[in-house]
């Protein structure tokens, strides 16, 4: 059996998943998109905060796989190794 993939959420999204800051998905999904699809089955509202109506990442949401920004990798098609940690972080802007 492979290690699960962990989705780590910021506190602003934790309320949408019963206050949890992380969700483990097993068996490990192959890609970031597959991870979000798996989470959406139980928590559709939280995934709607991460992806827009077209399924793309929302503009002001950053997603990292083991510390690497998926926008600099393969986006939602970024592969997930077993045991990976995926962080969702809101963008910070301002002056």
Secondary structure, 3 states (H helix, E strand, C coil): CCCCEEEECCHHHHHHHCCCCEEEECCCCCEHHHHHHHHHHHCHHHHHHHECCCCCECCCEEEEECCEEHHHCCHHHCECCCCCEEEEEECCCCC
